[in-house]
Amino acid sequence: MRSAKITVDCASVWEPTAATIDQIARLKLAARRCDCELELKNVNLLLLELIGFTGLSGVLGVEAERQPKEREQSCGVEEERELRDPSPG
């Protein structure tokens, strides 16, 4: 059982970079070494996406909430056909 919880307010992180993710990962590691839990608060969508892109969502304990209206693909019909041979002959 963790003895303490450290909360990091990410509200001021407007344009996260790889360096932002590096610092968060280092904080997580340092907290774990001190037998503490790291909690991220007010994480914006850009930071969530970058954490997900780096594959650290599980490690850092954050996941983006699915927003079906934005992510749903429109239903359409695609026609399958063969490409013609461009070589002369």
C-alpha positions in Angstrom: 0.0 0.0 0.0 1.3 3.4 -0.9 1.9 5.7 2.0 1.3 9.1 0.2 -0.2 10.5 -2.9 1.5 13.3 -4.9 -0.9 15.3 -7.1 0.5 17.2 -10.1 -1.9 19.9 -11.6 -1.3 19.9 -15.3 -3.7 22.8 -16.1 -0.9 25.1 -17.1 0.5 22.6 -19.7 -0.8 24.1 -22.9 1.6 22.7 -25.5 3.1 19.5 -24.2 6.3 18.2 -25.8 8.4 15.0 -25.4 10.3 16.9 -22.6 6.9 17.2 -20.8 6.4 13.5 -21.0 10.0 12.9 -19.9 9.5 15.0 -16.8 6.2 13.4 -15.9 7.8 9.9 -16.2 10.7 11.0 -14.0 8.3 12.3 -11.4 6.4 9.0 -11.5 9.6 7.0 -11.0 10.8 9.2 -8.2 7.4 8.9 -6.5 7.5 5.1 -6.8 11.0 5.0 -5.3 9.6 7.0 -2.3 6.7 4.6 -2.0 4.3 7.3 -3.2 1.6 7.4 -5.8 1.6 10.1 -8.5 -1.7 11.5 -9.7 -2.1 13.8 -12.6 -4.9 16.4 -12.4 -6.5 18.6 -15.0 -4.8 16.8 -17.9 -5.8 18.4 -21.2 -6.6 16.4 -24.4 -3.2 17.3 -26.1 -1.3 15.9 -23.2 -3.4 12.8 -23.0 -2.9 12.2 -26.7 0.9 12.7 -26.4 1.0 10.3 -23.5 -1.0 7.8 -25.5 1.2 8.2 -28.5 4.3 7.5 -26.5 2.7 4.3 -25.1 2.9 5.5 -21.5 -0.8 5.7 -20.7 -0.7 2.5 -18.5 2.6 3.4 -16.9 1.5 7.0 -16.0 -2.0 5.9 -15.1 -4.0 8.1 -17.5 -6.3 7.2 -20.4 -8.2 9.4 -22.8 -11.9 9.2 -22.5 -13.6 8.1 -25.8 -15.7 10.7 -27.4 -17.8 8.9 -30.0 -19.1 11.9 -31.8 -15.7 13.1 -32.8 -14.1 9.7 -33.6 -16.9 8.0 -35.4 -16.3 7.4 -39.1 -19.1 8.3 -41.6 -20.5 5.2 -43.2 -19.9 5.1 -46.9 -19.5 2.6 -49.7 -16.1 2.0 -51.2 -16.0 0.4 -54.6 -13.3 -2.2 -55.1 -11.7 -2.4 -58.6 -8.5 -3.4 -60.2 -5.8 -1.0 -61.3 -5.1 -1.0 -65.0 -1.5 -1.9 -66.1 0.3 1.3 -66.9 3.1 -0.4 -68.8 2.8 -0.2 -72.7 2.5 -3.3 -74.6 
